Every structure is written in C-alpha cells, then in structure tokens.
Amino acid sequence: MRSNKYGLGLAITAACMAFGASTASADRVEVLANDINDAGSGWYSSDTRANSSAKFGTGPAIPKLGTGSVQLATPASASKVQLFTDQFDGVKLSDVDGLGFSTYRFPPTAGASTVAQAAINIRVDKDGDGGGPDAYLVYEPYMQPGLGGGITPNTWLDWDAYKGGSGIWWSNQVAGFGQSTNKTWNDFLTAYPNAKIAEGTSCGPGNSVTPCAGSFGLNQGSGNEGALSNADALYISLKSTATSPGQTTFDFESEPGPTGPQGAQGTPGTAGGNGQPGATGVSGAFVPSSTTVTGKVSLISKSLKVSKRSRKVSVGVSCPRTNGLCEGRLNLIRRGKTIARTNFVVRGGRSGNASVTLSKKAYKALKKSQSVKVDVFSRDLAGNASSASKSLTLKK
C-alpha cells in the first residue's frame, strides 16, 4: 500500500488562500497545489474559510488516477473548503450528460458525522439570463439511494452524480430543492430549463469574499466538523450540442519534491576470481557495423492557431526514428511564466500534435501578446533526454 503523504499541500488559515491546476491533456487535466489561484490556471480556492485545508499529496491507498489526490479537512463546524474551476462558465446544464468523482473518507472524530465528505458544487444562473449565479447545486454521496445506511470508510468509491439525470442534488437557494427533498438533476432542469453554470464576483457569508472566481468543483461545507476526506478523478461530460463537447477529467496530483543530495559512495567490493575460458563458438555471418544515435525531439509548428470556441491550441512535435518513442511535456511560456502545459507521446519516425486547452485568462493573454515561447522536454525508450525551444506567433 502506498503511503499517505500530505506535506506538499497548503493549509488554509484565512479565507480564500491559494491552491491550483495545470493542463495535462485535452480530456485529462492534472491539478497541482502550486497552480491554484496562479494566473492562467483556471482553478481557485473560492469560498474557503479559516481553519480549513486542502492538501495535495500521494495516496491514500491507490487513487482512481495517477498516484495522488487532494485531501479536504473541516475540523470545526464553521470550516469550509472549496476548489473550483472557471472553465465551464456559461455552459447550459441541459448540455451536461455526465458528472462524477471518486472519494476516500477517513473515519470521523468522536461525535462527528459518519457520512460527511467531499461533495460536488456548481454555481448556477437559474434562468440563464447572464445576471450571475443565484444558486448552488450540491451533490453529496450520502444522499444517494441504495447505500444501506452509510459510506464505507478507508476505501476509494466512485460516484456517478449524473446517472442519466437521476442523480440526487439539492440547493438551499431554490424553493422545493432543499436537502430533504430528494430532487434529481432532471427535476431541476424541468424547473429551470435555461439554467447555466455561472461565474460570480463575490461569494461567502454576505458576499464578503471578493473576488470569488470558480463555478464548478469540490466542496466540503460548513456543519461537517471533524470530516476528513480525499477526492480524485472529478469529471464533467458535455453533449455534442455544447460549445466544447466531450469529457474533461481532473486528476489531482502532488507536486514532485526537490531532488535530494547525492548519497555517499559505497565501499568498493572485492574483485572476483577469473572464470574458466568458454568454448570457441561457431563463426557468425558478416554484418556491417552500424551506430545507433539518439536524435532530438523537435518542434515543427511555424505558428499557432487557437480555436476561439474551445480555446484549444496544438503544437506539432516530431520524434526521430532512432528514438523509438518520444514521451515528455510541452510548456507554453509567456513573459517567463508557464501559462499552460501538456504531456505527449509520439512514436519514433513520426510527427504528432500536443494539444492544450487554455484557460480564459491564458487565452486572453495569448491573444494580446500574439506570441508565445514553446519549450518541450522528452525522453526516448532508453531514457535519453532531449529538449527543444521555439518562439511562435499567433496565426490570424
């Protein structure tokens, strides 16, 4: 079993401290602690309050994706922790056809709730008129039918929050949709067919938190004293009628730690005795000598084109045949700061596209500057590293 290490996250000791994310591919996005509230990341701590924490780390046990997850802690009744993204602002709820995540709940402290854990929250504009959010939709695993009295602790569990529209959701801001009403996703759509996911300028008690970015993500709310849970593999799927259809899954991972100091050289071993000479082998056929040389990965794009609808940008990467495979990471850098990143795999002797979905902030920054530096780092099948860098202008 993998160790449960949570030293890389940031404990929140005042409202709305930072945590973050970075893009790993068009449909699977790594969310890292050091990127939250960072310009261009698209992830925010939103209405996170004092005496709460969200820590990124390895484990516990074997998470749904990768090796890490994010741990949410609400030690007091007034505690509340959120991690929200703004990437789905303006999406119609009627265009959603999939929602869910995986959770791991630790046994609660004495006297605390036995079902409290991470939930999914969505800020919505009920009539979709662009006036900003006027309600929160909340999905809590314990409210779903068929649990038989509780949620198993110390185990990763997968939750289908959409379930063909029959997932149970609630909202304290909408009459008839409180926690005790057992209303479904489809019930809400029937009542509010034009509802949209919506960003707001403020949030929290009396709208005291400003700014308050983020409209879809994780929440462990107030009233859950002593709750400690982990979340991973948060996903949302959009129909073909949406502006950017398809499923996006967020993989919460820990930041790699610093390289430790080199250890002391070990004591040389005793030389072994000479072995007995082997028998002379049969002469082989003559084969001309050849030398395998590991090539360098290269960037082949001459300019960049960004899709206005999906905010996706693709960069051409070429892998030499002698490498067998090029696997690595590509970064888009503006003014010395990474605004987006993605992993890629390209077979030797071929070219491929590394696609990145830009956050709204990164998209605006790129459109304004019209140029970006592209860095790529790769390793071949033998583990040999190579890199390339190129400045590209935005194609009009």
VEXTOR-246480 format. One record per residue (C-alpha): x, y, z; residue number from 0; residue in three letters. Coordinates in steps of 0.02 Angstrom, whole numbers, plus 50000, padded with zeros to 5 digits. Layout:
! VEXTOR-246480
X|Y|Z|NUM|ALA
...
//
This chain:
! VEXTOR-246480
50000|50000|50000|0|MET
50064|50171|49956|1|ARG
50100|50292|50096|2|SER
49978|50432|50135|3|ASN
50092|50586|50117|4|LYS
50014|50758|50126|5|TYR
50159|50877|50157|6|GLY
50152|50964|49987|7|LEU
49983|51049|50006|8|GLY
49948|51219|50083|9|LEU
49846|51230|50243|10|ALA
49717|51370|50234|11|ILE
49720|51481|50387|12|THR
49625|51629|50315|13|ALA
49481|51643|50193|14|ALA
49520|51616|50009|15|CYS
49704|51566|50014|16|MET
49776|51492|49854|17|ALA
49786|51317|49778|18|PHE
49798|51262|49591|19|GLY
49798|51164|49424|20|ALA
49883|51134|49259|21|SER
49827|51056|49097|22|THR
49892|50881|49057|23|ALA
49788|50846|48900|24|SER
49628|50897|48814|25|ALA
49523|50773|48915|26|ASP
49629|50734|49070|27|ARG
49691|50883|49169|28|VAL
49819|50874|49310|29|GLU
49776|50987|49457|30|VAL
49929|51034|49562|31|LEU
49940|51129|49726|32|ALA
50065|51258|49662|33|ASN
49949|51314|49521|34|ASP
49792|51362|49620|35|ILE
49748|51546|49601|36|ASN
49900|51564|49488|37|ASP
49869|51674|49336|38|ALA
49804|51569|49193|39|GLY
49775|51411|49294|40|SER
49584|51420|49295|41|GLY
49572|51347|49473|42|TRP
49532|51441|49634|43|TYR
49506|51415|49820|44|SER
49343|51516|49806|45|SER
49241|51519|49968|46|ASP
49371|51430|50076|47|THR
49363|51487|50258|48|ARG
49476|51495|50409|49|ALA
49528|51335|50498|50|ASN
49508|51230|50339|51|SER
49633|51146|50224|52|SER
49654|51069|50052|53|ALA
49817|50970|50038|54|LYS
49884|50885|49882|55|PHE
49984|50726|49908|56|GLY
50016|50543|49867|57|THR
49881|50414|49908|58|GLY
49790|50366|50013|59|PRO
49800|50184|49954|60|ALA
49784|50182|49762|61|ILE
49685|50332|49696|62|PRO
49573|50325|49543|63|LYS
49700|50415|49431|64|LEU
49889|50432|49447|65|GLY
49965|50419|49620|66|THR
49892|50570|49709|67|GLY
49733|50657|49765|68|SER
49676|50810|49863|69|VAL
49630|50797|50047|70|GLN
49493|50911|50117|71|LEU
49483|50944|50305|72|ALA
49349|51038|50402|73|THR
49398|51022|50586|74|PRO
49265|51144|50651|75|ALA
49081|51169|50617|76|SER
49114|51338|50536|77|ALA
49253|51268|50425|78|SER
49226|51260|50237|79|LYS
49346|51218|50095|80|VAL
49321|51234|49906|81|GLN
49421|51203|49747|82|LEU
49329|51272|49595|83|PHE
49371|51299|49412|84|THR
49300|51434|49297|85|ASP
49323|51332|49137|86|GLN
49137|51294|49116|87|PHE
49066|51468|49140|88|ASP
48912|51488|49029|89|GLY
48884|51302|48995|90|VAL
48699|51256|48991|91|LYS
48651|51123|49118|92|LEU
48548|51043|48979|93|SER
48713|51013|48884|94|ASP
48785|50910|49027|95|VAL
48773|50721|49008|96|ASP
48898|50661|49138|97|GLY
48962|50711|49311|98|LEU
49055|50618|49447|99|GLY
49210|50591|49552|100|PHE
49297|50469|49669|101|SER
49312|50492|49858|102|THR
49402|50415|50007|103|TYR
49328|50451|50179|104|ARG
49427|50432|50340|105|PHE
49337|50382|50500|106|PRO
49271|50542|50583|107|PRO
49324|50608|50750|108|THR
49217|50563|50901|109|ALA
49042|50637|50888|110|GLY
49062|50693|50706|111|ALA
48954|50641|50559|112|SER
48987|50467|50488|113|THR
48939|50519|50310|114|VAL
49016|50694|50290|115|ALA
49143|50704|50150|116|GLN
49188|50795|49989|117|ALA
49043|50848|49877|118|ALA
49022|50922|49702|119|ILE
48961|51102|49693|120|ASN
48901|51203|49543|121|ILE
48860|51390|49544|122|ARG
48711|51418|49428|123|VAL
48613|51558|49348|124|ASP
48439|51481|49358|125|LYS
48359|51575|49212|126|ASP
48520|51588|49111|127|GLY
48497|51775|49081|128|ASP
48680|51819|49117|129|GLY
48641|51903|49281|130|GLY
48766|51797|49378|131|GLY
48744|51649|49495|132|PRO
48591|51644|49606|133|ASP
48603|51467|49675|134|ALA
48722|51324|49716|135|TYR
48681|51147|49659|136|LEU
48756|51017|49777|137|VAL
48788|50831|49753|138|TYR
48826|50735|49913|139|GLU
48862|50548|49902|140|PRO
48772|50503|50064|141|TYR
48605|50563|49993|142|MET
48605|50438|49850|143|GLN
48484|50289|49865|144|PRO
48543|50112|49897|145|GLY
48688|50147|50017|146|LEU
48614|50038|50154|147|GLY
48650|50154|50300|148|GLY
48820|50231|50269|149|GLY
48978|50258|50168|150|ILE
49120|50134|50190|151|THR
49275|50221|50262|152|PRO
49456|50191|50210|153|ASN
49402|50142|50034|154|THR
49402|50231|49866|155|TRP
49224|50241|49799|156|LEU
49164|50301|49628|157|ASP
49010|50414|49618|158|TRP
48903|50443|49463|159|ASP
48824|50612|49503|160|ALA
48728|50621|49339|161|TYR
48663|50442|49325|162|LYS
48560|50477|49169|163|GLY
48483|50628|49255|164|GLY
48426|50531|49409|165|SER
48569|50584|49525|166|GLY
48506|50670|49684|167|ILE
48553|50855|49700|168|TRP
48496|50993|49818|169|TRP
48502|51182|49837|170|SER
48461|51291|49987|171|ASN
48435|51440|49871|172|GLN
48293|51359|49771|173|VAL
48121|51331|49847|174|ALA
48073|51147|49848|175|GLY
48251|51085|49820|176|PHE
48318|51077|49999|177|GLY
48420|50934|50070|178|GLN
48269|50833|50122|179|SER
48175|50841|49955|180|THR
48273|50707|49857|181|ASN
48260|50803|49694|182|LYS
48353|50740|49540|183|THR
48460|50829|49410|184|TRP
48316|50810|49287|185|ASN
48193|50885|49412|186|ASP
48300|51041|49420|187|PHE
48312|51051|49229|188|LEU
48123|51034|49215|189|THR
48100|51180|49334|190|ALA
48242|51285|49258|191|TYR
48272|51229|49077|192|PRO
48382|51381|49036|193|ASN
48497|51365|49187|194|ALA
48684|51389|49158|195|LYS
48846|51368|49254|196|ILE
48893|51546|49303|197|ALA
49041|51642|49373|198|GLU
49012|51775|49507|199|GLY
49108|51922|49576|200|THR
49084|51878|49759|201|SER
49031|51736|49873|202|CYS
49029|51680|50054|203|GLY
48925|51745|50201|204|PRO
48850|51911|50148|205|GLY
48953|51903|49986|206|ASN
49104|51952|50091|207|SER
49231|51858|49984|208|VAL
49286|51964|49836|209|THR
49343|51916|49708|210|PRO
49270|51741|49708|211|CYS
49314|51651|49547|212|ALA
49263|51472|49506|213|GLY
49095|51393|49473|214|SER
49120|51202|49466|215|PHE
49218|51089|49580|216|GLY
49242|51015|49753|217|LEU
49165|51073|49917|218|ASN
49168|51011|50096|219|GLN
49047|51128|50179|220|GLY
49012|51200|50349|221|SER
48925|51093|50479|222|GLY
49044|50948|50444|223|ASN
49151|50960|50599|224|GLU
49290|50830|50604|225|GLY
49268|50775|50423|226|ALA
49423|50718|50328|227|LEU
49410|50652|50150|228|SER
49505|50641|49986|229|ASN
49443|50669|49809|230|ALA
49508|50624|49637|231|ASP
49452|50599|49456|232|ALA
49322|50739|49456|233|LEU
49239|50740|49284|234|TYR
49108|50830|49181|235|ILE
49046|50774|49010|236|SER
48960|50888|48883|237|LEU
48846|50838|48739|238|LYS
48886|50869|48556|239|SER
48771|51022|48565|240|THR
48892|51109|48684|241|ALA
49025|51233|48626|242|THR
49165|51116|48682|243|SER
49090|50940|48686|244|PRO
49171|50789|48767|245|GLY
49226|50736|48940|246|GLN
49356|50825|49047|247|THR
49428|50732|49197|248|THR
49530|50820|49331|249|PHE
49671|50718|49408|250|ASP
49728|50792|49575|251|PHE
49915|50757|49597|252|GLU
50057|50808|49713|253|SER
50198|50919|49654|254|GLU
50364|50825|49632|255|PRO
50478|50859|49778|256|GLY
50654|50931|49763|257|PRO
50797|50815|49719|258|THR
50888|50759|49875|259|GLY
51077|50768|49899|260|PRO
51184|50633|49823|261|GLN
51224|50494|49943|262|GLY
51400|50443|49994|263|ALA
51494|50322|49881|264|GLN
51487|50145|49942|265|GLY
51639|50039|49987|266|THR
51711|49951|49832|267|PRO
51678|49766|49829|268|GLY
51813|49630|49823|269|THR
51863|49580|49647|270|ALA
51806|49407|49598|271|GLY
51919|49271|49528|272|GLY
51939|49240|49342|273|ASN
51813|49120|49267|274|GLY
51856|48970|49158|275|GLN
51875|49008|48972|276|PRO
51722|48961|48872|277|GLY
51720|48851|48716|278|ALA
51753|48933|48549|279|THR
51588|48974|48464|280|GLY
51540|48949|48282|281|VAL
51588|49095|48172|282|SER
51440|49206|48131|283|GLY
51395|49286|47966|284|ALA
51473|49453|47924|285|PHE
51363|49601|47973|286|VAL
51412|49779|47929|287|PRO
51439|49889|48082|288|SER
51309|50020|48124|289|SER
51292|50151|48258|290|THR
51125|50198|48336|291|THR
51117|50382|48375|292|VAL
50980|50454|48484|293|THR
50900|50603|48397|294|GLY
50824|50759|48472|295|LYS
50639|50793|48484|296|VAL
50592|50945|48379|297|SER
50452|51073|48363|298|LEU
50385|51080|48185|299|ILE
50247|51210|48200|300|SER
50287|51376|48116|301|LYS
50145|51470|48201|302|SER
49999|51438|48320|303|LEU
49814|51443|48290|304|LYS
49693|51448|48438|305|VAL
49513|51391|48422|306|SER
49401|51533|48481|307|LYS
49263|51412|48532|308|ARG
49363|51282|48628|309|SER
49522|51385|48670|310|ARG
49625|51236|48609|311|LYS
49796|51257|48531|312|VAL
49901|51120|48451|313|SER
50090|51115|48430|314|VAL
50175|50996|48307|315|GLY
50307|50881|48383|316|VAL
50424|50769|48282|317|SER
50511|50614|48352|318|CYS
50668|50540|48267|319|PRO
50651|50359|48211|320|ARG
50805|50305|48311|321|THR
50720|50357|48474|322|ASN
50583|50225|48458|323|GLY
50468|50339|48559|324|LEU
50465|50518|48622|325|CYS
50371|50545|48785|326|GLU
50376|50708|48881|327|GLY
50299|50876|48923|328|ARG
50268|51034|48823|329|LEU
50252|51206|48905|330|ASN
50181|51368|48835|331|LEU
50275|51514|48913|332|ILE
50231|51698|48908|333|ARG
50343|51828|48989|334|ARG
50441|51694|49080|335|GLY
50287|51612|49157|336|LYS
50206|51447|49107|337|THR
50025|51479|49055|338|ILE
49984|51300|49001|339|ALA
50065|51130|48991|340|ARG
50026|50959|48920|341|THR
50101|50785|48910|342|ASN
50129|50700|48742|343|PHE
50183|50534|48666|344|VAL
50244|50521|48485|345|VAL
50311|50364|48400|346|ARG
50486|50364|48327|347|GLY
50493|50421|48146|348|GLY
50326|50511|48160|349|ARG
50252|50680|48200|350|SER
50103|50720|48310|351|GLY
50009|50862|48391|352|ASN
50019|50905|48575|353|ALA
49852|50989|48614|354|SER
49822|51109|48760|355|VAL
49659|51186|48819|356|THR
49693|51364|48878|357|LEU
49605|51442|49025|358|SER
49509|51601|48988|359|LYS
49647|51708|49064|360|LYS
49784|51620|48966|361|ALA
49683|51636|48806|362|TYR
49662|51823|48829|363|LYS
49846|51845|48871|364|ALA
49900|51749|48715|365|LEU
49781|51846|48602|366|LYS
49852|52008|48673|367|LYS
50037|51966|48652|368|SER
50016|51870|48487|369|GLN
50170|51765|48527|370|SER
50224|51631|48649|371|VAL
50380|51529|48688|372|LYS
50360|51340|48672|373|VAL
50476|51226|48773|374|ASP
50475|51038|48754|375|VAL
50566|50905|48856|376|PHE
50565|50721|48804|377|SER
50641|50552|48842|378|ARG
50661|50406|48721|379|ASP
50637|50220|48756|380|LEU
50814|50208|48826|381|ALA
50784|50353|48945|382|GLY
50892|50477|48850|383|ASN
50832|50655|48869|384|ALA
50818|50792|48738|385|SER
50737|50962|48731|386|SER
50688|51100|48609|387|ALA
50628|51279|48620|388|SER
50544|51391|48494|389|LYS
50453|51559|48490|390|SER
50293|51553|48389|391|LEU
50174|51690|48335|392|THR
49986|51676|48336|393|LEU
49909|51648|48165|394|LYS
49773|51775|48125|395|LYS
//
